[in-house]
Amino acid sequence: MHFCEVKIKLLLIICGVAIFCSSSFASTPPIAVASTFQKMYPYATKVTWKKENAKLWQAVFILKTNRLNAKFTHDGVWLNTNRELLACDLPPNIAASIKLKYPDWTIIQVQKNEISRKGCTYKTRLKKGLYIKILRYQKDGTQVPA
């Protein structure tokens, strides 16, 4: 093999890898995904996109003062949104249920999970000393098994 042939083959391999990497780790979602996102969150700021796999996109963004992430199929169907909340933003019935069952524990993290066709749940992280407990609740205050 001549030196020129080796250089050409090497160049083709490098171009192929570059094309693969740029499509695998693309940060611009398909038009259908971007359109659905824009309709759902027109006031979102600091939006970053991540392609989770060939059929799943995730947006991480700020809405008002909350950090959210939303997942969409490659054809623009919304799947779910997770929103980080302050403990004081937890619905009162859920906060009361936690205080009743876990009076010595402190709520250190709250996440509101909205899931397409399933509704809304709240994920809470509690702390007592060195122990951490994760609990999930439905909107009505009913605890969801882990």
Number of C-alpha atoms within 10 A of each C-alpha: 5 6 7 9 10 11 11 11 11 12 12 12 12 12 12 12 11 12 11 12 11 11 12 14 13 13 15 14 20 14 12 15 22 19 14 16 19 12 9 11 14 11 10 17 14 10 12 13 19 17 20 14 12 10 11 18 25 24 22 20 19 18 16 9 9 12 16 20 18 21 24 24 18 20 16 20 15 19 17 18 20 20 19 18 18 12 16 10 12 20 13 12 13 20 16 14 15 21 14 10 9 14 11 12 17 17 21 13 16 22 21 22 21 17 16 12 8 9 11 17 21 24 20 22 17 19 16 14 8 5 8 13 12 13 15 21 20 16 16 12 18 13 17 12 7 7
